[in-house]
Amino acid sequence: MLRTKLTRQSRDKVARLGAGAKVRRVVEFLLGLRDERVSAALAGCGFTATERAKGWQLLQALGMTDVARDVRQDGDLQSKLDAWHNHWFRVAKVCLQRDFPRVYDQIFLDLNQMPQSSIILVQLLLKRIEKLTRAKDADSQAALAKLRARGLTPERIAEAEQLVAQLVQPSQGALPDLQQLRAAVEHAEAALWDYYVEWSQLARMAVKDPRLLKLMGFRGGANDDDAELEPAAPPAVPAAEVPARATPKRKATRRGKVGKRRVAAR
């Protein structure tokens, strides 16, 4: 399907559009396609009843996807977990990096490659510390004892576990594959938007009546909701103002006054 070439500024603006904003544009466009004058103008571009139905099918496909939110939006809890993460990660690194490099690598080596989310990082740290408590070797036991002596006690661990538990929503039954669900949403959204980009641009070229363009959601001018789908026209440069010149009559008057002053002086 045709992808419209956008300017960098236009691409950035389109990228910021959420699914809701895109759906609103598509719905308004599809409603405008009901007008037979629009259909007639687009017939030369290959627009058929099948293509019109395809738009509604793509819209329905996006609407029937499932969005799994495994993390609850709670600013207060999130702030507490962020504070726990920022403080105790630093404490653990300082305690282990020099005296227990093997244990340090087991806990922190690949964390920089993980998504920088407090929930994910804290969960990983808790799992690795729990594994450290089960280790029987002297090095692991000594590292664990030092962490607890520096304040990372079972009580602090339990505090982090409680914050994570409050932020992570318990799921009913089997946990969904979040990555697969998000991929399905992205695929459905991209298919719908590709359809809209192609047919909306063809409509803007084929339909000349401003009233019909407005019917499809194209407002026209600088306020066009769909203007970012094509490079913006360069702004008109205002004509430079020409400074006014003295009229010949005024010049003649001045010359006459100068002549009179010279005669008087003589």
C-alpha positions as CSV (number, residue, x, y, z in Angstrom):
1,M,0.0,0.0,0.0
2,L,1.2,3.5,-0.9
3,R,3.0,5.3,1.9
4,T,3.0,9.1,1.6
5,K,6.4,10.7,1.7
6,L,6.5,13.1,4.7
7,T,8.8,15.8,5.8
8,R,10.8,15.2,9.0
9,Q,8.5,17.6,10.9
10,S,5.4,16.0,9.5
11,R,6.6,12.5,10.4
12,D,7.3,13.6,14.0
13,K,3.8,15.1,14.2
14,V,2.1,12.0,12.8
15,A,4.2,9.8,15.2
16,R,2.8,11.7,18.2
17,L,-0.8,10.9,17.1
18,G,-2.4,8.3,19.4
19,A,-4.6,5.5,18.3
20,G,-7.7,7.5,19.4
21,A,-6.8,10.5,17.3
22,K,-6.1,8.3,14.2
23,V,-9.4,6.5,14.7
24,R,-11.3,9.8,14.8
25,R,-9.8,10.9,11.5
26,V,-10.5,7.5,9.9
27,V,-14.1,7.5,11.0
28,E,-14.8,11.0,9.8
29,F,-13.1,10.1,6.5
30,L,-15.2,6.9,6.1
31,L,-18.4,8.8,6.9
32,G,-17.5,11.3,4.1
33,L,-17.1,8.4,1.6
34,R,-20.8,7.7,1.9
35,D,-21.5,10.7,-0.3
36,E,-22.0,9.5,-3.9
37,R,-20.2,12.6,-5.2
38,V,-17.1,11.6,-3.3
39,S,-17.4,8.0,-4.6
40,A,-17.8,9.2,-8.1
41,A,-14.7,11.4,-7.9
42,L,-12.7,8.5,-6.5
43,A,-13.9,6.0,-9.0
44,G,-11.1,6.9,-11.4
45,C,-8.6,6.0,-8.7
46,G,-10.0,2.5,-8.3
47,F,-12.3,3.2,-5.3
48,T,-15.0,0.6,-5.1
49,A,-17.6,-0.6,-2.6
50,T,-15.0,-3.3,-1.6
51,E,-12.4,-0.6,-0.8
52,R,-15.0,1.3,1.3
53,A,-15.9,-1.9,3.2
54,K,-12.2,-2.6,3.7
55,G,-11.8,0.6,5.7
56,W,-14.6,-0.3,8.1
57,Q,-13.2,-3.9,8.4
58,L,-9.8,-2.5,9.4
59,L,-11.4,-0.1,11.9
60,Q,-13.3,-3.0,13.4
61,A,-10.1,-5.1,13.5
62,L,-8.4,-2.5,15.6
63,G,-11.4,-2.0,17.8
64,M,-11.5,-5.8,18.6
65,T,-7.9,-6.0,19.8
66,D,-7.1,-6.4,23.5
67,V,-4.8,-4.0,25.4
68,A,-3.3,-5.7,28.5
69,R,-2.3,-3.3,31.1
70,D,-0.2,-5.2,33.7
71,V,0.9,-2.0,35.6
72,R,-1.6,0.2,37.4
73,Q,-1.1,3.9,37.1
74,D,-0.5,5.1,40.6
75,G,1.7,8.1,40.9
76,D,2.3,7.8,44.7
77,L,3.2,4.2,44.7
78,Q,5.4,4.7,41.6
79,S,7.3,7.5,43.3
80,K,7.9,5.3,46.3
81,L,9.2,2.5,44.2
82,D,11.4,4.9,42.2
83,A,12.9,6.2,45.4
84,W,13.5,2.7,46.7
85,H,15.2,1.8,43.4
86,N,17.4,4.9,43.3
87,H,18.6,4.5,46.9
88,W,19.1,0.7,47.3
89,F,20.5,0.0,43.9
90,R,23.3,2.5,44.7
91,V,23.9,1.0,48.1
92,A,24.1,-2.5,46.7
93,K,26.5,-1.5,43.9
94,V,28.8,0.3,46.4
95,C,28.8,-2.7,48.8
96,L,29.5,-5.3,46.1
97,Q,31.6,-3.8,43.3
98,R,35.0,-3.8,45.0
99,D,34.8,-6.6,47.6
100,F,32.6,-9.1,45.8
101,P,33.0,-8.6,42.1
102,R,31.6,-12.1,41.2
103,V,28.4,-11.5,43.1
104,Y,28.2,-7.9,41.7
105,D,28.4,-9.3,38.2
106,Q,25.7,-11.9,39.0
107,I,23.3,-9.2,40.1
108,F,24.1,-6.1,38.0
109,L,26.0,-7.1,34.9
110,D,23.1,-7.1,32.4
111,L,20.8,-4.7,34.1
112,N,21.9,-1.8,31.9
113,Q,20.6,-3.6,28.9
114,M,17.1,-4.0,30.5
115,P,14.3,-1.5,30.0
116,Q,14.8,1.4,32.4
117,S,11.6,0.8,34.4
118,S,11.7,0.7,38.2
119,I,9.3,-2.1,38.3
120,I,11.3,-4.4,36.0
121,L,14.6,-3.6,37.6
122,V,13.4,-3.9,41.1
123,Q,11.8,-7.3,40.3
124,L,15.0,-8.5,38.8
125,L,17.0,-7.3,41.8
126,L,14.6,-9.0,44.3
127,K,14.8,-12.3,42.4
128,R,18.6,-12.2,42.3
129,I,18.9,-11.3,46.0
130,E,16.5,-14.2,46.8
131,K,18.8,-16.5,44.8
132,L,21.8,-15.1,46.7
133,T,20.1,-16.1,50.0
134,R,19.9,-19.7,48.8
135,A,23.6,-19.8,47.8
136,K,25.8,-21.9,50.1
137,D,29.3,-20.7,49.2
138,A,31.1,-18.4,51.6
139,D,31.5,-15.5,49.1
140,S,27.7,-15.3,48.5
141,Q,27.0,-15.5,52.2
142,A,29.5,-12.8,53.0
143,A,28.1,-10.5,50.3
144,L,24.6,-11.0,51.6
145,A,25.7,-10.3,55.2
146,K,27.4,-7.0,54.0
147,L,24.2,-6.0,52.2
148,R,22.1,-6.5,55.3
149,A,24.7,-4.7,57.4
150,R,24.4,-1.7,55.1
151,G,20.6,-1.6,55.5
152,L,19.3,-3.9,52.7
153,T,17.5,-6.1,55.3
154,P,14.7,-8.5,54.8
155,E,12.3,-5.7,55.9
156,R,13.6,-3.5,53.1
157,I,13.2,-6.3,50.7
158,A,9.6,-6.9,51.9
159,E,8.9,-3.2,51.4
160,A,9.9,-3.4,47.7
161,E,7.9,-6.6,47.2
162,Q,4.8,-4.9,48.6
163,L,5.2,-1.9,46.3
164,V,5.7,-4.1,43.3
165,A,2.7,-6.2,44.3
166,Q,0.5,-3.1,44.6
167,L,1.6,-1.8,41.2
168,V,1.3,-5.0,39.3
169,Q,-2.3,-6.0,38.6
170,P,-3.1,-9.6,39.4
171,S,-4.5,-11.4,36.3
172,Q,-7.4,-13.8,36.3
173,G,-6.2,-17.2,35.1
174,A,-3.2,-17.6,32.8
175,L,-1.1,-14.5,32.2
176,P,-1.6,-13.1,28.7
177,D,1.4,-12.8,26.3
178,L,1.7,-9.0,26.6
179,Q,4.2,-8.7,23.8
180,Q,1.9,-10.6,21.5
181,L,-1.1,-8.5,22.4
182,R,0.8,-5.3,21.8
183,A,2.1,-6.5,18.5
184,A,-1.4,-7.3,17.4
185,V,-2.6,-3.8,18.4
186,E,0.4,-2.2,16.5
187,H,-0.3,-4.3,13.4
188,A,-4.0,-3.4,13.3
189,E,-3.3,0.3,13.9
190,A,-0.6,0.4,11.2
191,A,-2.9,-1.4,8.6
192,L,-5.7,1.1,9.3
193,W,-3.4,4.1,9.1
194,D,-1.9,2.9,5.8
195,Y,-5.3,2.6,4.3
196,Y,-6.2,6.1,5.5
197,V,-3.0,7.7,4.3
198,E,-3.4,6.3,0.8
199,W,-7.1,7.0,0.2
200,S,-7.1,10.4,2.0
201,Q,-4.4,11.6,-0.2
202,L,-6.1,10.3,-3.4
203,A,-9.3,12.0,-2.2
204,R,-7.5,15.3,-1.7
205,M,-6.3,15.1,-5.3
206,A,-9.5,13.8,-6.9
207,V,-12.1,15.9,-5.0
208,K,-12.1,19.6,-5.8
209,D,-15.3,20.8,-4.0
210,P,-14.2,22.3,-0.6
211,R,-17.5,21.3,0.9
212,L,-16.9,17.6,0.1
213,L,-13.4,17.8,1.4
214,K,-14.7,19.2,4.6
215,L,-17.2,16.4,4.7
216,M,-14.2,14.0,4.8
217,G,-12.5,15.8,7.6
218,F,-10.2,18.1,5.5
219,R,-10.6,21.6,6.8
220,G,-8.3,23.3,4.4
221,G,-5.6,25.9,5.0
222,A,-3.3,26.0,8.0
223,N,-5.9,24.4,10.3
224,D,-6.3,21.3,8.1
225,D,-6.3,18.3,10.5
226,D,-4.7,16.2,7.8
227,A,-2.1,18.7,6.7
228,E,0.8,16.8,8.2
229,L,0.3,14.0,5.7
230,E,2.0,16.1,3.0
231,P,4.8,18.6,2.9
232,A,3.6,22.0,4.0
233,A,3.7,24.8,1.4
234,P,6.3,27.4,2.0
235,P,4.9,30.6,3.6
236,A,4.3,33.5,1.3
237,V,6.9,36.2,1.5
238,P,5.3,39.6,1.9
239,A,6.3,42.2,-0.7
240,A,8.9,44.7,0.5
241,E,7.5,48.1,1.1
242,V,8.8,50.8,-1.2
243,P,9.6,54.0,0.7
244,A,7.5,57.0,-0.4
245,R,9.3,59.7,-2.4
246,A,8.7,63.4,-2.3
247,T,6.4,64.6,-5.0
248,P,7.8,66.8,-7.7
249,K,5.6,69.6,-6.5
250,R,7.2,69.6,-3.1
251,K,10.7,69.5,-4.7
252,A,9.8,72.5,-6.8
253,T,8.5,74.3,-3.8
254,R,11.7,73.7,-1.9
255,R,13.8,74.8,-4.9
256,G,11.7,78.0,-5.1
257,K,12.2,78.8,-1.4
258,V,16.0,78.3,-1.8
259,G,16.0,80.6,-4.8
260,K,14.1,83.3,-2.9
261,R,16.5,83.1,0.1
262,R,19.5,83.5,-2.3
263,V,17.9,86.6,-3.9
264,A,17.2,88.1,-0.5
265,A,20.8,87.6,0.5
266,R,22.1,89.5,-2.4
